[in-house]
Amino acid sequence: MKKILVSLIAILASVFTTNAQTLATTTDGGNPLSFSVDGKTLTAKLKGNATTGYAWTCQINDESIISKTTDQYATNENNGQVGVGGIHTFVFEGAKKGSTKITFTYKRPWEIDGAGVRMLKVKYTGSKIKASEVKK
């Protein structure tokens, strides 16, 4: 019975799987980065808390290869609590074949150095994005 259930779950998982490549990376100093790739689209999500003055920014080394289409912060459901964090979402689209890096920095506007830095190495083939995290 267990083998049948495991087989059924595996079959259902393969039926409902999309072409999206989802990668969740390790936490670096309390700044988790998760990202997914679906064809020409790369979505990166980073936890943050705008009530502290900190915000995620991103810098693309070569904006002719990929372009940022979405830069949005959404607060977690807070049930009336003050100071609740949220998720910062960045969405990028492939534009031209090539490779580049995206650097995400978590900092306050008046600070030079951030509280966290994460980097992605991105390759766009003309039809598909491939991405991996760059470890320091």
C-alpha positions as CSV (number, residue, x, y, z in Angstrom):
1,M,0.0,0.0,0.0
2,K,2.9,2.4,0.9
3,K,4.5,1.7,-2.5
4,I,1.3,2.5,-4.3
5,L,0.8,5.7,-2.4
6,V,4.4,6.8,-3.1
7,S,4.0,6.0,-6.8
8,L,0.7,7.9,-7.0
9,I,2.3,11.0,-5.3
10,A,5.2,10.8,-7.8
11,I,2.9,10.6,-10.7
12,L,0.8,13.5,-9.5
13,A,3.9,15.6,-8.8
14,S,5.1,15.1,-12.4
15,V,1.7,16.0,-13.9
16,F,1.5,19.3,-12.0
17,T,5.1,20.3,-12.3
18,T,5.8,23.3,-14.5
19,N,9.0,24.3,-16.4
20,A,9.8,26.8,-13.6
21,Q,13.2,26.3,-11.9
22,T,12.8,27.2,-8.2
23,L,15.9,27.6,-6.1
24,A,16.0,28.5,-2.4
25,T,19.4,29.5,-1.1
26,T,20.8,29.5,2.4
27,T,20.4,32.3,4.8
28,D,23.3,34.8,4.9
29,G,23.3,36.9,8.1
30,G,19.5,36.6,8.5
31,N,18.8,37.7,4.9
32,P,17.3,34.7,3.0
33,L,17.1,34.9,-0.7
34,S,14.8,32.7,-2.8
35,F,14.5,32.9,-6.5
36,S,12.7,31.1,-9.4
37,V,13.2,31.1,-13.1
38,D,10.4,30.5,-15.6
39,G,11.7,30.8,-19.2
40,K,12.6,34.5,-19.8
41,T,11.5,35.6,-16.3
42,L,13.5,35.6,-13.0
43,T,11.8,36.3,-9.7
44,A,13.8,37.1,-6.6
45,K,12.2,37.4,-3.1
46,L,14.0,38.7,0.0
47,K,12.7,39.1,3.5
48,G,12.9,42.5,5.1
49,N,11.3,45.0,7.4
50,A,10.6,48.5,6.0
51,T,9.6,49.8,9.5
52,T,13.2,49.7,10.5
53,G,14.3,52.0,7.6
54,Y,16.0,49.2,5.8
55,A,15.0,48.3,2.2
56,W,16.4,46.0,-0.5
57,T,17.8,47.6,-3.6
58,C,19.2,45.9,-6.7
59,Q,22.0,46.8,-9.1
60,I,22.2,45.0,-12.5
61,N,25.8,45.0,-13.9
62,D,24.6,45.0,-17.5
63,E,21.0,46.2,-18.0
64,S,21.1,45.4,-21.7
65,I,21.0,41.6,-20.9
66,I,18.1,41.7,-18.3
67,S,15.8,44.4,-17.2
68,K,13.9,44.9,-13.9
69,T,10.1,44.9,-14.5
70,T,8.9,44.7,-10.9
71,D,10.2,46.2,-7.6
72,Q,7.6,45.7,-4.9
73,Y,7.5,45.4,-1.1
74,A,4.5,43.7,0.6
75,T,4.0,43.6,4.4
76,N,3.2,40.3,6.0
77,E,-0.3,39.9,7.5
78,N,0.1,41.8,10.8
79,N,-3.1,41.2,12.8
80,G,-2.8,44.7,14.2
81,Q,0.8,44.4,15.2
82,V,3.3,47.2,14.6
83,G,6.7,46.6,13.0
84,V,5.9,43.5,11.1
85,G,8.2,42.6,8.2
86,G,7.4,41.5,4.7
87,I,8.8,40.3,1.4
88,H,10.5,42.4,-1.3
89,T,9.9,41.0,-4.8
90,F,12.0,41.8,-7.8
91,V,11.1,40.5,-11.3
92,F,13.5,40.5,-14.2
93,E,13.0,39.8,-17.9
94,G,15.6,38.6,-20.4
95,A,16.4,41.1,-23.1
96,K,19.6,40.2,-24.9
97,K,21.9,37.1,-24.9
98,G,24.7,37.3,-22.4
99,S,25.8,37.1,-18.7
100,T,25.6,39.6,-15.9
101,K,25.3,39.8,-12.1
102,I,22.6,41.3,-9.9
103,T,23.6,42.6,-6.5
104,F,20.9,43.0,-3.8
105,T,21.8,45.3,-0.9
106,Y,19.7,45.6,2.3
107,K,20.4,49.1,3.8
108,R,19.0,52.4,5.0
109,P,19.2,55.2,2.4
110,W,21.7,57.2,4.4
111,E,24.1,54.3,4.9
112,I,27.0,53.5,2.7
113,D,27.4,49.8,3.7
114,G,24.4,47.6,3.9
115,A,23.3,45.1,6.5
116,G,23.2,42.4,3.9
117,V,24.4,41.7,0.3
118,R,23.3,38.9,-1.9
119,M,24.4,38.3,-5.6
120,L,23.0,36.3,-8.5
121,K,24.9,35.3,-11.6
122,V,22.5,35.4,-14.5
123,K,22.9,34.0,-18.0
124,Y,20.3,34.7,-20.7
125,T,20.4,32.4,-23.7
126,G,17.8,34.4,-25.8
127,S,15.0,32.2,-24.7
128,K,15.8,31.1,-21.1
129,I,17.4,32.6,-18.0
130,K,19.8,30.5,-15.9
131,A,20.7,31.9,-12.4
132,S,22.8,30.9,-9.5
133,E,23.8,32.6,-6.3
134,V,27.3,34.0,-6.0
135,K,28.8,33.2,-2.6
136,K,31.3,35.6,-1.1
